[in-house]
Structures are given as C-alpha cells and as structure tokens.
Amino acid sequence: MSGERILVCDDDPRIVRALRVILREAGYEAIPSETGEEALDRAAVRPPQAAILDLMLPGIDGVEVCQKLREWSEMPILVLSAVDEEAEKIRALKLGADDYVTKPFAPGELLARLEAVLRRAGPQAEEPVLRAGELALDVRAHQLSVAGEEVHLTPLEFTLLRTLMANRGRLLTHRALLTEVWGPEYADATGLLRTHIANLRAKIEEGDGTRSLIRTDSGIGYRFTG
C-alpha cells in the first residue's frame, strides 16, 4: 500500500474507530468524520483518494454526500450501510457510488472492495506547482514566487495558501480551514484564521486592489479566486 488517504464517514464512533484501525493496518490513512457536512469539508480542503460513506447520517445523508462529491470529484466511493434494500443500493449507485457493502461487514471483504475501486480509478498525480496569474506555489520546494520574485511565507501561511489554491473557486468554511491547517483543536479559532488571511493577503495581493485573490464570504469562510 502507498498510504492513500481514505475519507471515512459514519455517525457511530465505534464504526469510525474500527475503520481507522482496519485501514491503518492495511497501510491507508483514514480521514474520519461523523456527519455529512464534516465529510464534505474534509474532502474539500484536501481531497482524499477514496471515500467510505454510511448512508444513514444526521443532516445530509450519505447519498447526498455522494452526489455532492460527484459534482467535483471522480474519487472512488464505497457505500457502507445497514440498509440492505435493493432500492437504496440502486439509488446510491446511480448517484455516483462505485460499490456497496452491507453492515455487518467482514474487514477482508471491505478492504478487497476498496482496493478494487482504487485500482479502477488509477493513480492520481498531485500537481507539484500551483499557478494563478503571477503566483506560482511550488508544493515540493515549499516556495512561492510572485511575478518572478520569491516571497517568504511562514509554514502556516504556506499550508493555508496551498489549501486555498488547491481548491480554487470553492468556498472553504472557517472550520474546514482551521481544522486542516492548525488541527481540530483550533476549529473555532476564527480570529486566528482572520489574522493569517490578512497577513497572506498583504504578501500576495496588490494594495490598490488590482490583484484580489482571496474572497471573503462573510461569516462563512474564504475562497481563492485567482
């Protein structure tokens, strides 16, 4: 295995813990979530290579999560649910799921099905340089240049900018950005995020407004529009 990131979404913490252990022992990195909204946030800020979704979730259900993921991603999606009705399976598959495993599940079968959908999807190369107009962010070298001039970024600023640029045009919520860049314990630290966004803007945008790259969606989050 090569450490692929697998989004895991189930409202039962025991299932999430079990899947994290199963995936870790098989060489994968599990990205856990317990609601559909959280799953979409985690997938948006740093897209995983595949997803394992429960159908019965609070708020947005698994089928709707699958449908929303399919609006922008071709990642393999494995539906995992206690719902064993043919109609639900067909509905999930029609809306973009690649396979369906019924609870209770055998770890070996789950892993075999995951490996099969990953093989069919093929390798997904990560873009080493993210570009937007005069900006070039070299992911491997951890360097930013603006109009050919190198601009110094702190490690946090670099991760924040990389996350925004990798999701160009998408609205990223405050919580999603804080969790991805600082960690889950900072999920509500919107003041901290606001300060770093201001610092980042000062380094990459023109003061006269001719190069506006980060848009604020008041009270919700930010999106990179360059």
C-alpha positions in Angstrom: 0.0 0.0 0.0 1.1 3.6 -0.6 -0.6 5.4 2.2 -3.7 6.6 0.3 -6.0 9.0 2.2 -9.4 7.4 2.7 -12.3 9.6 3.9 -14.5 7.7 6.4 -17.9 8.9 7.4 -20.2 7.2 9.9 -22.3 8.6 12.8 -21.3 5.6 15.0 -18.0 6.5 16.7 -17.3 2.7 17.2 -17.6 2.1 13.5 -15.3 5.0 12.8 -12.7 3.7 15.3 -12.9 0.2 13.8 -12.4 1.5 10.3 -9.4 3.6 11.3 -7.8 0.5 12.7 -8.6 -1.6 9.7 -7.4 1.0 7.3 -4.2 1.8 9.2 -3.2 -1.9 9.5 -3.7 -2.2 5.7 -1.4 0.8 5.1 -4.1 3.5 4.5 -4.6 6.9 6.3 -8.2 7.2 7.5 -9.7 10.7 7.5 -12.6 10.4 10.0 -15.9 12.3 10.1 -19.3 11.7 11.7 -21.6 13.9 9.7 -22.2 14.5 6.0 -21.3 18.2 6.4 -18.0 17.4 8.1 -17.2 14.8 5.4 -17.7 17.4 2.6 -15.5 19.9 4.5 -12.7 17.4 5.0 -12.8 16.2 1.4 -12.8 19.8 0.1 -9.7 21.1 1.9 -7.5 18.1 1.0 -9.2 15.7 -1.4 -8.7 12.0 -0.4 -8.1 9.2 -2.8 -11.3 7.4 -1.9 -14.3 7.6 0.5 -16.2 5.1 2.6 -19.7 6.5 3.5 -22.5 5.4 5.7 -26.0 6.0 4.2 -27.8 7.0 7.4 -26.2 10.2 8.7 -27.5 13.1 10.7 -28.3 16.1 8.5 -27.0 15.4 5.0 -27.4 11.7 4.4 -24.7 9.5 2.7 -26.4 9.5 -0.7 -26.5 13.3 -0.8 -22.8 13.4 0.3 -22.0 11.0 -2.6 -24.0 13.2 -5.0 -22.2 16.4 -3.9 -18.7 14.8 -4.1 -19.5 13.7 -7.6 -20.1 17.4 -8.6 -16.3 18.0 -8.5 -14.5 14.7 -7.9 -14.1 11.2 -9.5 -12.7 9.7 -6.3 -13.9 6.1 -5.7 -16.8 6.0 -3.3 -17.7 2.9 -1.3 -21.1 3.0 0.5 -21.2 1.1 3.8 -24.6 0.8 5.4 -27.0 -1.4 7.4 -29.7 -0.6 4.9 -30.0 -3.7 2.8 -32.8 -2.7 0.5 -32.2 -3.1 -3.3 -33.8 0.3 -4.0 -31.3 2.1 -1.7 -28.4 0.4 -3.2 -29.5 1.3 -6.7 -30.1 4.9 -5.7 -26.6 5.2 -4.2 -25.0 3.7 -7.3 -27.0 5.9 -9.7 -25.8 9.0 -7.8 -22.2 8.1 -8.1 -21.2 5.4 -5.6 -18.8 2.8 -7.0 -19.7 -0.1 -4.7 -21.9 -1.0 -1.8 -21.0 -3.1 1.3 -23.7 -4.0 3.9 -23.2 -4.0 7.6 -22.1 -6.0 9.5 -19.1 -6.3 7.2 -16.0 -8.5 7.1 -12.8 -6.4 7.2 -11.2 -8.6 4.5 -14.1 -8.1 2.1 -14.2 -4.3 2.7 -10.5 -4.0 2.0 -10.8 -6.1 -1.1 -13.6 -3.9 -2.5 -11.7 -0.7 -1.6 -8.6 -2.0 -3.3 -10.6 -2.9 -6.4 -12.2 0.6 -6.8 -8.8 2.2 -6.2 -7.3 0.1 -9.0 -10.0 1.0 -11.4 -9.6 4.7 -10.6 -5.8 4.5 -11.3 -3.1 6.8 -10.0 -3.8 10.5 -9.3 -0.7 12.7 -9.5 -0.5 15.7 -7.2 0.2 18.9 -9.0 3.8 20.0 -7.9 3.3 23.7 -8.8 0.0 25.6 -8.3 -0.3 28.6 -10.5 -2.7 31.6 -10.6 -1.7 34.6 -12.8 1.7 35.8 -11.5 1.6 33.4 -8.5 3.5 30.1 -8.6 3.4 27.9 -5.5 5.9 25.1 -5.7 4.5 22.4 -3.4 7.6 20.2 -3.3 10.1 23.0 -2.8 7.8 24.9 -0.4 8.4 28.2 -2.3 6.2 31.0 -3.5 7.1 33.4 -6.3 5.0 36.4 -7.3 5.8 38.0 -10.7 9.1 36.0 -10.7 10.1 37.3 -7.2 10.4 34.8 -4.3 8.1 35.7 -1.4 8.7 34.4 2.1 5.8 32.5 3.7 5.7 31.0 7.2 4.9 27.3 7.3 1.3 28.1 8.3 0.9 30.7 5.6 2.3 28.2 3.0 -0.2 25.5 4.1 -3.1 28.0 4.2 -2.3 29.2 0.7 -1.8 25.7 -0.7 -5.1 24.7 0.7 -6.9 27.7 -0.9 -5.2 27.4 -4.3 -5.8 23.6 -4.5 -9.5 24.3 -4.1 -9.7 27.3 -6.4 -13.2 28.7 -6.7 -14.6 26.5 -3.8 -15.9 28.1 -0.6 -13.9 26.7 2.3 -15.5 27.2 5.7 -13.7 28.7 8.7 -13.9 25.3 10.5 -12.6 23.4 7.5 -9.6 25.7 7.0 -8.8 25.8 10.7 -9.0 22.0 11.1 -6.8 21.4 8.0 -4.1 24.0 8.7 -4.0 24.1 12.6 -5.8 20.9 13.7 -9.2 20.0 15.1 -8.5 21.7 18.5 -8.5 25.1 16.6 -11.8 24.5 14.8 -13.4 27.6 16.4 -10.4 30.0 16.3 -11.8 32.2 13.6 -9.9 35.3 14.9 -6.6 33.4 14.4 -7.6 32.5 10.8 -8.7 36.1 10.1 -5.2 37.4 11.1 -3.4 34.9 8.9 -5.6 35.6 6.0 -4.8 39.3 6.4 -1.1 38.6 6.5 -1.3 36.4 3.5 -3.2 39.0 1.5 -0.5 41.6 2.3 2.1 39.3 0.7 0.2 38.2 -2.4 -2.3 40.9 -3.3 -1.7 44.4 -4.7 -2.7 47.2 -2.2 -4.7 49.0 -4.9 -7.0 46.1 -5.4 -5.7 45.2 -8.9 -4.8 41.7 -7.8 -7.5 40.5 -5.4 -7.1 36.7 -4.9 -8.8 35.7 -1.7 -12.5 36.4 -1.4 -14.3 36.6 2.0 -17.8 35.1 2.3 -18.8 37.0 5.4 -19.4 34.7 8.4 -18.8 31.5 6.4 -15.3 31.3 5.0 -12.9 32.1 2.2 -12.3 31.1 -1.4 -9.4 31.6 -3.7 -10.5 33.3 -6.9 -7.2 33.9 -8.7 
